[in-house]
Amino acid sequence: MVSISPLGNYPKGKITISDINGRLLITQVIEGPNTSLNLSDQPSGLYLMTITLGEESSVWKIIKK
C-alpha cells in the first residue's frame, strides 16, 4: 500500500504507476488531500509513480520488496 498525503492546494489530479519499461499498470484519480494505492497484486521490483496536479507533474521511484 502506498499512501500520499497531503497533496497541497490541488485536491484533484491523477496518479499513474508504470513499470520500469514504461508499461502503464495503474491510473487513479485524486479527489481529496489523501489517497492510497494498492500495489499488493504487483510483483517485487522498481516502479515509477507520476503525480499530476493541475499543470504540474512529479515522478517518484517506488521499490517494492
WOGIJO-V667314 format. One record per residue. RES is the residue in one letter. NEAR is the number of other C-alpha atoms within 10 Angstrom. Layout:
((RES:NEAR) (RES:NEAR))
This chain:
((M:8) (V:10) (S:10) (I:13) (S:10) (P:12) (L:16) (G:10) (N:10) (Y:15) (P:15) (K:14) (G:18) (K:16) (I:21) (T:17) (I:23) (S:17) (D:17) (I:12) (N:9) (G:10) (R:11) (L:14) (L:13) (I:14) (T:14) (Q:14) (V:13) (I:20) (E:12) (G:15) (P:14) (N:13) (T:16) (S:13) (L:15) (N:10) (L:14) (S:10) (D:6) (Q:11) (P:9) (S:11) (G:11) (L:15) (Y:21) (L:20) (M:19) (T:17) (I:21) (T:18) (L:18) (G:12) (E:6) (E:9) (S:12) (S:10) (V:13) (W:11) (K:14) (I:14) (I:10) (K:13) (K:7))
